[in-house]
Amino acid sequence: MRILPRSARETKAEFFGKRGWTLHTILVFTKKNNCAELDIRAYDHWSTDTKQDAWFTASSFEAVFETIKNKPKWIRIISDNGAHYHSSELMAIVSHWNEWYQIEVRDWQFLEPGEAKTTIDSHHAAVMEAVKHLSGTSLANLEPNRSQFGPEDENSNNVSKKELNTKPNVKTIKGISNLFYWKWPISGEMIGYICARSLPHFGPWNNFSPSAITNLCTKPIVRPHPKISEQTEPESSWKIPLLDINSTSISEFMDNNNSSDELEDVSSVDANFQFSMGWALKSNQKLGGKGKGKRMKKKVKELLKSFFLNGNLNQKDKMSANEMYNELLIFVESGELEAEDIPKIATIQNWISTYTRTFKEQATENMVNNAP
C-alpha cells in the first residue's frame, strides 16, 4: 500500500506517482500444538522507496525472517496476484529461501484482487490511526538495497557504479499468468524445481528445472540486504479462536505435506454438468486474447512495405490487401516464404491502414523539418 500526502486512498493517477511513502504488511499466522487459537503477528514496514516490485517484496520477507523470534520450519503463503507478488523474479527468489533461511515454503496461493486483502485493508486503516496500540503489530523502517549486490560487493572497488545501478533483466516464466498455485520441493525427485498449476489440487503441474530458473535472470540471484530500523514490540497479542480444532479442513491446511495432491472422486453434480471440468480456468478462456496471435515475420513486413511504396510511386502498381496476399503466395511457391508465415487478408488490411497513417505522419514531419 502506498501512503499519499493528505490521503490514504489509492486513485490510479496518484498511485503511479512518485510522491508519498510505501507501507507493506506481512501477516504471520501461527498455531501451537493442542491450542485452540491462532496467534497473528503483523509486520509493517514503511519506506520512502515507492517502487513496489518483487525486490521490495523479497526485502520485506527478509526483514521478517531475520527478526521473527521463533522461526518456523515451514510456511504457506496466501496473497493477491499483484505484479509485485505474482512475478517470475519473486518465484525464482523464493526457490533460494530454504538455503538462505532454512525455511520450507510448502506453497504459495495467489487469489484474485479483493479475495485476500480484507484483513490487510482493515489493518492498514487501523495503522493510520494509532500504530503503537495495535495488538500484535510491529513497525520498522525498511530501505531495500536496489543495487541487488551484497554489502561486501557494494563497498568494494570490484563493482562499478553502472553495475550497481543496473537492474537485472528477468525473463517471464511461460504461462505464469495462468498459474496461481506454486510449490518449491526440497526433497524427492523434484528437489530444486519450481512446480506450478492453475489451482490447488487441480490442473496439470508445470515443472521448471533449476537450469531454467537460473536462465531467468541476467545476473545471479542474490539475497536481499535491506537497511532495517529496530522493530517496535506490540503492547498486546492478537489472537483469534479456532471454531473446531479437530476439523479435517483445518488440520490439512495447517500441516499437510502428503504426496497425494489430487482431488478425490468427482461428485454427481460435476459428472452431470454440461461443461467439462476446468472450463472456468483462466488458462481455458477464449476471450481476452489480444496480442496472443502470431506476429508477422520481418521478411513479410519488408515485402508488404515494398508493395505499398511501389503503389505510392505509380498508381498503376497500387495493390489491395487481397492482391498483396496473392503476391505473398508466389513467394511461398518459390520457397522463399513458409505457408504458415502468410498473414490473413484481414491482417494485411489492418497493416495497410496502420502503415498509411504512420507514413503520412512521417512525411508531414519531414516536410516541416525541411521547410526554409
C-alpha positions as CSV (number, residue, x, y, z in Angstrom):
1,M,0.0,0.0,0.0
2,R,1.3,3.5,-0.8
3,I,0.6,6.2,1.7
4,L,0.0,9.6,0.0
5,P,0.0,13.1,1.4
6,R,-3.3,14.1,3.0
7,S,-5.0,11.0,1.8
8,A,-4.8,7.2,2.2
9,R,-7.0,6.4,-0.8
10,E,-5.2,5.0,-3.8
11,T,-6.5,6.5,-7.0
12,K,-4.8,5.3,-10.2
13,A,-3.3,8.7,-11.0
14,E,-1.9,9.1,-7.5
15,F,-0.8,5.5,-7.1
16,F,1.6,5.6,-10.1
17,G,3.1,8.9,-9.0
18,K,6.4,9.3,-7.3
19,R,5.2,11.0,-4.1
20,G,4.3,9.6,-0.7
21,W,5.8,6.5,1.0
22,T,5.2,2.8,1.0
23,L,3.6,0.6,3.7
24,H,3.9,-3.1,3.3
25,T,2.4,-5.6,5.7
26,I,3.0,-9.3,6.2
27,L,0.6,-11.1,8.5
28,V,2.1,-14.2,10.1
29,F,-0.5,-16.8,11.4
30,T,1.0,-19.4,13.8
31,K,-0.6,-22.1,15.9
32,K,0.8,-24.0,18.8
33,N,0.1,-27.7,19.3
34,N,-3.1,-28.5,21.2
35,C,-4.0,-24.8,21.2
36,A,-7.5,-23.6,20.1
37,E,-6.2,-20.2,19.0
38,L,-4.3,-18.7,16.1
39,D,-1.7,-16.2,17.0
40,I,-1.4,-13.3,14.5
41,R,1.6,-11.0,14.2
42,A,1.6,-8.1,11.8
43,Y,4.9,-6.9,10.5
44,D,4.6,-3.4,9.0
45,H,7.4,-1.9,7.0
46,W,7.3,1.7,5.9
47,S,9.7,3.0,3.3
48,T,10.5,6.1,1.2
49,D,11.1,3.7,-1.7
50,T,7.8,3.9,-3.6
51,K,8.7,1.3,-6.1
52,Q,6.5,-1.7,-5.3
53,D,8.1,-4.6,-7.1
54,A,9.4,-8.1,-6.5
55,W,12.6,-6.9,-5.0
56,F,10.8,-4.8,-2.4
57,T,8.6,-7.8,-1.5
58,A,11.7,-10.0,-1.1
59,S,13.3,-7.4,1.1
60,S,10.2,-7.3,3.3
61,F,10.2,-11.1,3.7
62,E,14.0,-10.9,4.5
63,A,13.2,-8.4,7.3
64,V,10.5,-10.7,8.8
65,F,12.6,-13.9,8.6
66,E,15.5,-12.1,10.3
67,T,13.5,-10.5,13.1
68,I,10.9,-13.2,13.9
69,K,11.7,-14.7,17.3
70,N,10.5,-18.3,16.7
71,K,11.5,-19.1,13.1
72,P,9.0,-21.6,11.6
73,K,10.2,-24.8,10.0
74,W,7.7,-24.4,7.1
75,I,5.3,-21.7,5.8
76,R,2.4,-21.4,3.4
77,I,1.8,-18.0,1.7
78,I,-1.5,-16.5,0.5
79,S,-1.6,-13.2,-1.3
80,D,-3.3,-11.4,-4.1
81,N,-1.9,-11.7,-7.6
82,G,-0.4,-8.2,-7.8
83,A,2.7,-7.9,-10.0
84,H,5.0,-7.4,-7.0
85,Y,4.0,-10.9,-5.8
86,H,2.9,-12.9,-8.9
87,S,6.1,-12.4,-10.9
88,S,8.9,-14.6,-12.3
89,E,11.6,-12.7,-10.4
90,L,10.0,-13.4,-7.0
91,M,9.2,-17.0,-7.8
92,A,12.9,-17.5,-8.7
93,I,14.0,-15.8,-5.4
94,V,11.7,-18.0,-3.3
95,S,13.5,-21.1,-4.7
96,H,16.5,-20.0,-2.6
97,W,14.7,-19.4,0.7
98,N,15.3,-22.8,2.1
99,E,19.0,-22.3,1.5
100,W,19.1,-18.8,3.0
101,Y,16.6,-19.0,5.9
102,Q,16.3,-22.8,6.5
103,I,12.5,-22.5,6.0
104,E,10.5,-24.8,3.8
105,V,8.0,-23.0,1.6
106,R,5.2,-25.5,1.3
107,D,3.2,-23.5,-1.2
108,W,2.1,-20.0,-2.4
109,Q,-1.5,-19.5,-3.4
110,F,-2.5,-16.4,-5.4
111,L,-6.0,-15.0,-5.2
112,E,-7.8,-12.5,-7.3
113,P,-7.8,-8.9,-6.1
114,G,-10.2,-8.4,-3.2
115,E,-10.2,-12.0,-2.1
116,A,-7.1,-11.8,0.0
117,K,-6.9,-8.2,1.2
118,T,-9.8,-7.8,3.6
119,T,-7.7,-8.4,6.7
120,I,-4.8,-6.4,5.3
121,D,-7.0,-3.4,4.3
122,S,-8.7,-3.2,7.7
123,H,-5.3,-3.4,9.4
124,H,-4.0,-0.6,7.2
125,A,-6.9,1.6,8.2
126,A,-6.1,1.0,11.8
127,V,-2.4,1.7,11.2
128,M,-3.3,5.2,10.1
129,E,-4.9,5.9,13.4
130,A,-2.6,4.5,16.1
131,V,0.1,2.0,15.2
132,K,1.5,1.8,18.7
133,H,-1.6,0.5,20.3
134,L,-2.5,-2.2,17.7
135,S,-2.4,-5.7,19.0
136,G,0.3,-8.0,17.6
137,T,1.8,-5.3,15.4
138,S,5.4,-4.4,14.9
139,L,6.7,-1.4,12.8
140,A,10.0,-0.7,11.3
141,N,11.6,1.4,8.5
142,L,12.9,-0.6,5.5
143,E,15.0,0.6,2.7
144,P,15.9,-2.0,0.0
145,N,19.3,-2.3,-1.5
146,R,18.4,-1.5,-5.1
147,S,21.8,-2.5,-6.5
148,Q,21.0,-6.2,-5.6
149,F,24.6,-6.7,-4.6
150,G,25.8,-7.9,-1.2
151,P,27.2,-5.3,1.3
152,E,30.8,-6.6,0.7
153,D,30.4,-6.0,-3.1
154,E,28.9,-2.5,-2.7
155,N,31.8,-1.4,-0.5
156,S,34.5,-2.8,-2.7
157,N,36.0,-1.5,-5.9
158,N,35.2,-4.6,-7.9
159,V,31.8,-3.4,-8.9
160,S,31.4,-0.2,-11.0
161,K,28.6,2.3,-10.4
162,K,27.0,1.3,-13.6
163,E,26.7,-2.3,-12.5
164,L,25.4,-1.2,-9.1
165,N,22.6,0.8,-10.7
166,T,21.8,-1.8,-13.4
167,K,18.7,-3.9,-12.6
168,P,18.9,-7.5,-13.9
169,N,16.6,-8.4,-16.7
170,V,14.2,-11.2,-15.7
171,K,12.6,-13.4,-18.4
172,T,8.9,-14.3,-17.9
173,I,8.1,-17.8,-16.8
174,K,5.9,-19.3,-19.6
175,G,2.2,-19.3,-18.7
176,I,2.7,-17.6,-15.3
177,S,-0.5,-15.5,-15.7
178,N,-2.5,-18.8,-15.7
179,L,-0.7,-20.4,-12.7
180,F,-1.9,-19.5,-9.2
181,Y,-0.6,-22.3,-7.1
182,W,3.2,-22.8,-6.6
183,K,5.4,-25.2,-4.7
184,W,9.2,-25.5,-4.1
185,P,10.0,-29.1,-3.3
186,I,13.1,-29.6,-1.0
187,S,13.1,-33.4,-1.2
188,G,12.4,-36.2,-3.6
189,E,12.8,-36.3,-7.4
190,M,11.6,-32.7,-7.9
191,I,14.1,-31.1,-5.4
192,G,15.3,-27.7,-6.8
193,Y,12.3,-27.5,-9.2
194,I,9.6,-24.9,-9.2
195,C,6.2,-26.5,-9.6
196,A,3.0,-24.6,-10.6
197,R,-0.6,-25.3,-11.5
198,S,-3.8,-23.5,-12.1
199,L,-5.4,-24.2,-8.6
200,P,-4.6,-26.3,-5.5
201,H,-5.4,-30.0,-6.3
202,F,-6.5,-29.1,-9.8
203,G,-4.9,-28.9,-13.2
204,P,-1.6,-30.4,-14.6
205,W,1.7,-29.5,-13.0
206,N,4.1,-27.2,-14.8
207,N,7.7,-28.1,-13.7
208,F,10.6,-25.7,-14.1
209,S,14.0,-27.1,-13.7
210,P,16.9,-25.5,-11.8
211,S,18.7,-24.7,-15.0
212,A,15.6,-23.0,-16.4
213,I,15.3,-21.0,-13.2
214,T,19.0,-19.9,-13.4
215,N,18.5,-18.7,-17.0
216,L,15.6,-16.5,-16.0
217,C,17.9,-13.7,-14.8
218,T,20.8,-12.0,-16.5
219,K,22.5,-11.8,-13.1
220,P,22.8,-14.4,-10.4
221,I,20.0,-14.4,-7.8
222,V,21.3,-12.8,-4.6
223,R,19.9,-12.5,-1.1
224,P,18.4,-9.0,-0.3
225,H,20.3,-6.9,2.3
226,P,17.8,-4.1,3.2
227,K,18.5,-1.4,5.8
228,I,16.1,-2.1,8.6
229,S,15.5,0.0,11.7
230,E,14.7,-1.5,15.1
231,Q,11.4,-3.3,15.2
232,T,8.8,-2.0,17.6
233,E,7.2,-4.5,20.0
234,P,3.4,-4.8,20.3
235,E,1.8,-3.9,23.7
236,S,-0.6,-6.8,23.4
237,S,-1.1,-10.0,21.5
238,W,-3.5,-10.6,18.6
239,K,-5.3,-13.9,18.7
240,I,-8.4,-15.4,17.1
241,P,-10.2,-18.6,18.2
242,L,-10.5,-21.7,16.0
243,L,-14.1,-23.0,15.9
244,D,-13.2,-26.7,15.5
245,I,-9.6,-27.6,16.0
246,N,-10.3,-31.2,15.1
247,S,-11.9,-30.5,11.8
248,T,-10.3,-32.1,8.8
249,S,-10.0,-28.9,6.8
250,I,-8.0,-27.0,9.4
251,S,-5.6,-29.9,10.1
252,E,-5.0,-30.4,6.4
253,F,-4.2,-26.7,5.9
254,M,-2.1,-26.3,9.0
255,D,0.2,-29.3,8.5
256,N,-0.2,-31.5,5.4
257,N,2.7,-32.5,3.3
258,N,1.3,-35.6,1.8
259,S,2.4,-36.6,-1.7
260,S,-1.2,-37.1,-2.8
261,D,-2.3,-33.7,-4.0
262,E,-5.2,-34.5,-6.3
263,L,-9.0,-34.2,-5.8
264,E,-10.8,-37.4,-5.0
265,D,-14.0,-38.8,-6.6
266,V,-15.9,-36.4,-8.8
267,S,-19.3,-35.6,-7.4
268,S,-22.5,-36.4,-9.2
269,V,-23.0,-32.6,-9.8
270,D,-19.7,-32.4,-11.6
271,A,-20.3,-35.6,-13.6
272,N,-23.7,-34.3,-14.9
273,F,-22.5,-30.8,-15.6
274,Q,-22.8,-29.5,-19.2
275,F,-19.2,-28.2,-19.4
276,S,-16.0,-30.2,-18.9
277,M,-14.1,-29.8,-15.6
278,G,-11.8,-26.8,-15.6
279,W,-13.9,-24.8,-18.2
280,A,-13.8,-21.6,-16.0
281,L,-10.0,-21.6,-15.5
282,K,-8.2,-18.5,-16.9
283,S,-5.9,-20.8,-19.0
284,N,-9.0,-22.1,-20.8
285,Q,-10.6,-18.7,-21.5
286,K,-11.1,-18.0,-25.2
287,L,-11.9,-14.3,-24.7
288,G,-9.4,-11.5,-23.9
289,G,-6.7,-13.0,-26.1
290,K,-5.5,-9.7,-27.5
291,G,-1.8,-9.9,-28.5
292,K,-1.6,-13.7,-28.3
293,G,-1.7,-14.3,-32.1
294,K,1.3,-15.0,-34.3
295,R,3.5,-12.0,-35.0
296,M,4.2,-11.0,-38.6
297,K,7.6,-12.1,-39.7
298,K,10.2,-9.3,-40.6
299,K,10.6,-10.5,-44.2
300,V,6.8,-10.4,-44.7
301,K,6.7,-6.9,-43.4
302,E,9.5,-5.8,-45.7
303,L,7.6,-7.3,-48.7
304,L,4.4,-5.5,-47.8
305,K,6.3,-2.2,-47.4
306,S,7.8,-2.7,-50.9
307,F,4.3,-3.4,-52.3
308,F,3.0,-0.3,-50.6
309,L,5.8,2.1,-51.7
310,N,5.6,0.9,-55.3
311,G,1.9,1.8,-55.3
312,N,2.8,5.2,-54.0
313,L,5.3,5.8,-56.8
314,N,2.9,4.5,-59.5
315,Q,-0.8,4.4,-59.1
316,K,-1.0,1.5,-61.6
317,D,1.0,-0.7,-59.2
318,K,-1.2,0.1,-56.2
319,M,-2.4,-3.1,-54.6
320,S,-5.3,-4.1,-52.4
321,A,-4.9,-6.4,-49.4
322,N,-6.2,-9.3,-51.5
323,E,-3.6,-8.6,-54.2
324,M,-0.8,-8.3,-51.7
325,Y,-1.9,-11.7,-50.3
326,N,-1.7,-13.3,-53.7
327,E,1.8,-11.8,-54.3
328,L,2.9,-13.4,-51.0
329,L,1.6,-16.8,-52.1
330,I,4.0,-16.5,-55.1
331,F,6.9,-16.3,-52.7
332,V,5.6,-19.4,-50.9
333,E,5.6,-21.3,-54.2
334,S,9.2,-20.3,-54.9
335,G,10.2,-21.5,-51.4
336,E,11.2,-18.0,-50.1
337,L,8.4,-18.0,-47.5
338,E,6.6,-20.6,-45.5
339,A,2.8,-21.0,-45.9
340,E,2.2,-20.6,-42.1
341,D,4.0,-17.2,-42.3
342,I,1.5,-15.7,-44.6
343,P,-1.0,-13.4,-42.7
344,K,-4.7,-13.4,-43.3
345,I,-6.2,-10.8,-45.7
346,A,-7.9,-9.0,-42.8
347,T,-4.5,-8.8,-41.1
348,I,-2.9,-7.3,-44.2
349,Q,-5.7,-4.8,-44.5
350,N,-5.1,-3.7,-40.8
351,W,-1.4,-3.4,-41.6
352,I,-2.1,-1.2,-44.6
353,S,-4.2,1.2,-42.5
354,T,-1.6,1.4,-39.8
355,Y,1.3,1.9,-42.1
356,T,-0.6,4.5,-44.2
357,R,-1.2,6.6,-41.1
358,T,2.5,6.2,-39.9
359,F,3.7,7.0,-43.5
360,K,1.7,10.2,-43.6
361,E,2.8,11.4,-40.2
362,Q,6.5,10.8,-41.1
363,A,6.1,12.6,-44.5
364,T,4.4,15.6,-42.8
365,E,7.2,15.8,-40.1
366,N,9.9,15.7,-42.8
367,M,8.2,18.5,-44.7
368,V,8.0,20.7,-41.6
369,N,11.6,20.0,-40.6
370,N,12.9,20.7,-44.2
371,A,10.9,23.9,-44.6
372,P,13.0,27.0,-45.2
